[in-house]
């Protein structure tokens, strides 16, 4: 069993790899799916005993449904950007991620509704954690964790990442300034 702190640490590492190895995608305003695909690849390395899927819309053999009110419309079908889980087993739903590119000071209402619904203890999906990632180029992304159907305090990688990740980020920034 993976602790919630380990999930956060491993996820921070995967995000750092995206920023270091795939900075072109972040700097060139590539499509969000390109970035989340790369994130999923690094998450798979961090969570080898789990499945990591992008845009995964299955709940067992059924389609994922999460009725919610969002921007004056009712939405039912849902496709999370990235999930870390064991397919077909809701007891092993570890992490659900929604990501946005560009400067996003707050979590979009629709993404917050999804992450709250996926992490509700009395909901259908039982994800242990949800995460909104607001990528702003290669700068420190905004992270908002969700647990038990609620948002936790917003923070950044510089406050949640292990020391080696923070040092890696400093090295990356120094290289960029040198040209």
C-alpha positions in Angstrom: 0.0 0.0 0.0 1.3 3.4 -0.9 0.9 6.2 1.7 -0.6 9.5 0.7 2.7 11.3 1.4 4.4 8.8 -1.0 1.8 9.5 -3.7 2.5 13.2 -3.3 6.3 12.7 -3.5 6.2 10.4 -6.5 3.8 12.7 -8.3 6.1 15.7 -7.6 9.0 13.7 -9.1 6.9 12.9 -12.2 6.0 16.6 -12.6 9.6 17.6 -12.3 10.5 15.1 -15.1 7.9 16.7 -17.4 9.4 20.1 -16.6 13.0 19.0 -17.2 12.6 16.5 -20.1 9.6 18.0 -21.9 10.0 21.7 -21.4 9.5 22.3 -25.1 5.8 21.1 -24.7 5.3 23.5 -21.8 7.1 26.5 -23.4 5.5 26.2 -26.8 1.9 26.0 -25.7 1.5 22.4 -26.9 -1.9 20.8 -26.4 -2.8 19.8 -22.8 -3.1 16.2 -23.9 0.6 16.1 -25.0 1.7 17.2 -21.6 -0.6 14.9 -19.6 0.5 12.0 -21.8 4.2 12.7 -20.8 3.1 13.1 -17.2 1.4 9.7 -17.4 4.5 8.0 -18.7 6.6 9.3 -15.8 3.8 8.4 -13.3 3.8 4.9 -14.6 7.5 4.6 -13.7 6.7 5.9 -10.2 3.8 3.6 -9.7 4.8 0.3 -11.4 2.1 -1.8 -9.5 -0.7 0.4 -10.9 -2.2 1.3 -14.2 -1.7 4.9 -15.4 -4.2 6.0 -18.0 -5.1 9.2 -19.8 -8.7 10.2 -20.6 -9.9 7.0 -19.0 -13.6 6.8 -19.1 -14.4 3.4 -17.7 -15.9 2.4 -14.4 -15.6 -1.3 -14.5 -17.2 -2.2 -17.8 -19.5 0.9 -17.7 -18.8 4.5 -18.8 -17.7 6.9 -16.0 -20.6 9.1 -15.0 -20.2 12.0 -12.6 -23.4 14.2 -12.6 -22.4 17.7 -11.7 -23.4 21.3 -12.3 -20.7 23.3 -14.2 -21.0 26.7 -15.8 -24.8 26.5 -15.8 -24.8 23.2 -17.6 -25.3 19.7 -16.3 -22.5 17.3 -17.3 -22.6 13.5 -16.8 -19.8 11.8 -18.8 -16.3 12.4 -17.5 -12.8 11.8 -18.8 -10.1 12.6 -16.2 -6.8 13.8 -17.7 -4.8 11.1 -15.9 -5.7 8.4 -13.4 -3.4 6.1 -11.3 -5.5 3.0 -10.5 -6.0 -0.7 -11.0 -8.4 -1.2 -13.8 -11.7 -2.7 -12.8 -11.1 -2.3 -9.0 -12.4 0.8 -7.3 -10.7 -0.2 -4.1 -7.4 0.7 -5.8 -8.2 4.1 -7.2 -5.2 6.0 -6.1 -4.9 9.4 -7.9 -7.0 11.4 -10.4 -5.5 14.4 -12.1 -6.8 17.4 -14.0 -4.3 19.7 -15.6 -4.4 23.0 -17.4 -1.7 24.9 -19.3 -1.3 28.7 -19.0 -1.6 31.0 -16.1 -4.5 29.7 -14.0 -4.6 31.4 -10.6 -7.5 29.2 -9.3 -8.8 25.8 -10.1 -11.4 26.0 -12.9 -14.9 25.4 -11.4 -15.5 22.3 -13.6 -12.2 20.7 -12.7 -12.8 21.3 -9.0 -16.3 19.7 -9.3 -14.8 16.6 -10.9 -12.0 16.2 -8.4 -14.4 16.7 -5.5 -16.7 14.1 -7.0 -14.0 11.6 -7.6 -12.5 11.8 -4.1 -15.8 11.9 -2.1 -15.7 9.0 0.4 -19.4 8.3 -0.2 -19.1 8.6 -4.0 -18.8 5.9 -6.6 -15.1 6.1 -7.4 -13.1 6.3 -4.1 -10.0 8.0 -5.4 -7.7 8.5 -2.5 -6.4 11.8 -3.9 -7.2 14.3 -6.6 -4.8 16.8 -8.0 -5.2 19.9 -10.1 -1.9 21.0 -11.8 -1.8 24.5 -13.3 1.2 24.5 -15.6 2.6 27.9 -16.4 5.5 27.1 -18.8 8.4 25.6 -16.9 7.7 27.8 -13.9 6.7 26.2 -10.6 3.2 24.8 -11.3 0.2 25.4 -9.1 -0.8 22.3 -7.2 -4.2 21.9 -5.5 -4.7 18.5 -3.8 -8.2 17.1 -3.2 -9.1 14.5 -0.5 -12.4 13.4 0.9 -14.3 15.5 -1.6 -12.6 18.8 -0.5 -9.7 20.9 -1.7 -6.7 21.1 0.5 -4.4 24.1 0.7 -2.9 25.2 -2.6 0.8 25.0 -2.9 3.6 24.6 -5.4 6.3 22.0 -6.1 8.8 24.1 -4.2 6.9 23.5 -1.0 5.9 19.8 -1.6 8.8 18.3 -3.5 11.5 16.4 -1.8 14.8 18.2 -1.4 16.5 16.4 -4.4 13.6 17.6 -6.6 14.0 21.2 -5.5 17.7 21.0 -6.2 17.1 19.5 -9.6 14.7 22.4 -10.4 17.4 25.0 -9.3 19.9 23.3 -11.6 17.4 23.3 -14.5 16.7 27.0 -14.0 20.5 27.8 -13.9 21.0 26.0 -17.2 18.2 27.9 -18.9 19.6 31.3 -17.8 23.1 30.4 -19.2 21.5 29.8 -22.6 
